[in-house]
Amino acid sequence: MAEFQPFTIHVHDDELADLAGRLGRTRWPEPEPVEDWSQGVPLAYVRDLCHHWEHEYDWRSREARLNAFEQAKTEIDGIGIHFLHARSPEPDALPLVLTHGWPGSVVEFLEVIGPLSDPAAHGGDPADAFHVVCPSLPGYGFSDKPTTTGWGVDRIGAAWAELMARLGYTRYGAQGGDWGSSVSTAVGVGDVEHVVGIHLNMVSAGPRGEDLGDLTDAEKSALGSLEHYQRWDSGYATEQSTRPQTLGYGLTDSPAGQCAWILEKFWSWTDTDGDPVGALGADRILDNVMLYWLPGTAASSGRLYWESFRADRRGTVDVPTGASIFPKEIIRPSRRWAEARFTDLRYWNELPVGGHFAAFEQPAFFVDEVRASFRTVR
């Protein structure tokens, strides 16, 4: 255990005062000349959220909520990795590493850690218990920022395998969405001796050539959504995968800019009827923004795109896999597309509500899905 250093989040008062000052001095652009979000986050919408951030948001109470979870850091491959750790009271609990993506953070999982680690206390079956580990990706949150290149999803997957080994977990599962999906897949492929299965809420799989002549209505809809994403919604990824450093200057200097950059994706990728703040809560969204603003991770988080976007990850995946498809997810493959890549697909379900940030948007459904998936491999 000497390899682990207990970690407590404590932001200095000067940092909070600086944030408030920057918000108060924001130099706003003119309003958009359209009546919708087609040019980006409307001025009035982001100003309302930033006003709440400056005048009503209470970081100290949110900080205390995060610190209610056991946290630690450990150095792996030269990088300090921050993680939350919730040990289950159930002796036969299955260890599970949960991985977030961009523009997410460990705050996505705050409402699911309790039900996953202690189901009996939340009306569930103790047989579904997990020891939950939630690391912050390198360059995200309170993990260290890589100072050299090479930190793509495969290297992160290897780091997670080392983290679980250090914690004494010789048999475990991995779960993730967004980049967490890629990392969890890398964990399953790279640590086959210890990983019993993976569960994904974003499944990267597309049609084979022979599928294109026999598309179902649902598959046509999925391809249409992906085409819309590529044409209208992927500019952030192009910038972060090509020039993350350039982008980082503005976002690191302007809290309103960092907020708007993240908020747009919560509007675009969530199942919230176009009002993510109203549906998810201003404080919860700002909790996530704070884990980018406080440690200044605009550039370092974007570099994961630079590192990983051009990597070839089209090979088959043989580890037992569960998949939960939420209707507002960016990528919504059909089961036959997924089975062509994930050769041991043990669990599949298509949900009635929810989007890209599944644990954050629909924690109850998310918990049910993770439990059901891992019942197939326990």
Salt bridges, closest charged atoms under 4 A:
GLU3 OE2 - ARG166 NE 3.52
ASP13 OD1 - ARG60 NH2 2.57
ASP14 OD2 - HIS12 ND1 3.68
ASP18 OD2 - ARG22 NE 2.75
GLU54 OE1 - HIS55 NE2 3.42
GLU56 OE1 - HIS52 ND1 3.14
GLU63 OE1 - HIS10 ND1 3.97
GLU63 OE1 - ARG60 NH1 2.97
GLU70 OE2 - HIS85 ND1 3.88
GLU70 OE1 - ARG87 NH1 2.46
ASP77 OD2 - ARG155 NE 2.68
GLU111 OE2 - ARG284 NE 3.23
ASP128 OD2 - ARG375 NH2 2.83
ASP144 OD1 - LYS73 NZ 2.82
GLU162 OE2 - ARG166 NE 2.79
ASP178 OD1 - HIS356 NE2 2.69
ASP191 OD1 - HIS194 ND1 2.74
GLU210 OE2 - ARG208 NE 3.65
ASP211 OD2 - ARG208 NE 3.36
ASP211 OD1 - ARG336 NH1 3.51
ASP214 OD2 - ARG336 NH1 3.85
GLU219 OE2 - ARG336 NE 2.72
ASP233 OD1 - LYS265 NZ 2.85
ASP253 OD1 - ARG22 NH1 3.02
GLU264 OE2 - LYS265 NZ 2.67
ASP283 OD1 - HIS52 NE2 2.65
ASP287 OD2 - ARG62 NH2 2.61
ASP312 OD1 - ARG314 NE 2.92
GLU329 OE2 - HIS356 ND1 2.55
GLU339 OE2 - ARG335 NE 3.10
ASP344 OD1 - ARG346 NE 2.74
